Amino acid sequence: MKRSVEEDVFIPLYPKSTVEDKSSLHSKFQDRRFWSAVKLLSNVLLWDGIVQEDTVRDLGLGKLLNRYLLLNLLNTAPGPDNVEKCKKVVACLPERWFQDLRSGSTLPELLNFCKHLLQ
């Protein structure tokens, strides 16, 4: 899993003006790479409870979400497309990680993602 995250994930960052046109090749390629990384995030997080939680959280949240996916989300214009991407990322997160948290708090690895959601 670590090797896939470190070597196989690539989401290019193009200027916003380049990807605003959803029919452009740059936009389509960036979207395919984003959804591929979301699928990998989902698969990595499915190992929660089987592989050590610290390892799963580091790979899934520390590396995939914060290093790759969040950069793309921040570069995506606000709107339905960004909301849909955020919903898919949230759907990947194991519910049990949030059971013992106080109301209004989150996992440290999710702070930047939460800030993005609030915006």
C-alpha positions in Angstrom: 0.0 0.0 0.0 2.8 2.4 0.9 4.5 1.8 -2.4 1.3 2.5 -4.3 0.7 5.7 -2.4 4.2 6.9 -2.8 4.9 5.8 -6.4 1.5 5.5 -8.3 -0.4 8.6 -7.2 0.0 11.6 -9.5 -2.5 14.5 -9.7 -1.2 17.3 -11.8 -1.8 20.9 -10.7 -2.7 23.1 -13.6 -3.5 26.8 -13.4 -7.2 27.4 -12.7 -7.6 29.0 -16.1 -6.5 25.8 -17.7 -9.0 23.5 -15.9 -12.0 25.8 -15.8 -13.1 24.4 -19.1 -14.3 21.0 -18.0 -14.1 19.7 -21.6 -10.3 20.5 -21.9 -7.9 17.6 -21.9 -6.1 19.0 -18.9 -9.3 19.1 -16.8 -10.3 15.6 -17.8 -6.9 14.2 -17.1 -6.7 15.9 -13.7 -10.2 14.6 -12.8 -9.3 11.0 -13.8 -6.2 11.2 -11.6 -8.2 12.7 -8.7 -10.9 9.9 -8.8 -8.2 7.3 -9.1 -6.6 8.6 -5.9 -10.0 8.7 -4.2 -10.4 5.0 -5.1 -7.0 4.3 -3.6 -8.0 6.2 -0.5 -11.1 4.1 -0.1 -9.1 0.9 -0.5 -6.4 2.0 1.9 -9.0 2.9 4.6 -10.8 -0.4 4.2 -7.7 -1.9 5.9 -8.7 -0.1 9.1 -9.0 -2.7 11.9 -6.8 -5.2 10.0 -3.6 -3.1 9.7 -2.4 -0.9 12.5 -4.6 2.3 12.7 -1.5 4.6 12.7 -0.3 3.1 9.4 -3.7 3.4 7.8 -4.2 6.9 9.0 -0.7 7.9 7.8 -1.1 6.5 4.4 -4.7 7.5 3.9 -5.0 10.8 5.6 -1.4 12.0 5.9 -0.2 11.1 2.5 -3.2 10.6 0.2 -5.6 13.2 1.5 -3.3 15.9 2.7 -0.6 15.5 0.1 -2.6 14.9 -3.1 -6.4 15.2 -2.8 -6.6 18.3 -0.7 -4.3 20.2 -3.1 -6.7 19.4 -5.9 -9.8 20.3 -3.8 -8.2 23.7 -3.0 -7.5 24.3 -6.7 -11.1 23.3 -7.7 -13.5 26.2 -8.0 -16.3 26.3 -5.3 -19.4 24.7 -6.5 -21.2 21.4 -7.1 -18.1 19.7 -8.5 -16.0 20.5 -5.4 -18.9 19.5 -3.1 -19.2 16.1 -4.8 -15.5 15.5 -4.5 -15.6 16.3 -0.8 -18.6 14.0 -0.2 -16.7 11.1 -1.8 -13.7 11.7 0.4 -15.9 11.9 3.5 -17.6 8.6 2.5 -14.3 6.8 2.6 -13.6 7.7 6.3 -14.2 4.9 8.8 -17.0 6.0 11.2 -15.3 4.4 14.2 -12.6 7.0 14.0 -15.1 9.6 15.1 -17.0 7.8 17.8 -15.0 9.0 20.8 -14.4 12.5 19.6 -16.0 15.5 21.4 -18.5 17.5 19.5 -16.9 20.1 17.3 -13.5 18.3 17.2 -11.8 16.2 14.6 -8.8 14.1 13.9 -5.6 16.1 13.7 -4.9 14.8 10.1 -8.3 16.2 9.0 -7.9 19.8 10.3 -7.0 21.2 6.8 -9.8 19.3 5.1 -12.3 20.5 7.7 -11.1 24.1 7.1 -11.7 23.6 3.4 -15.2 22.2 4.1 -16.0 25.2 6.3 -15.1 27.6 3.5 
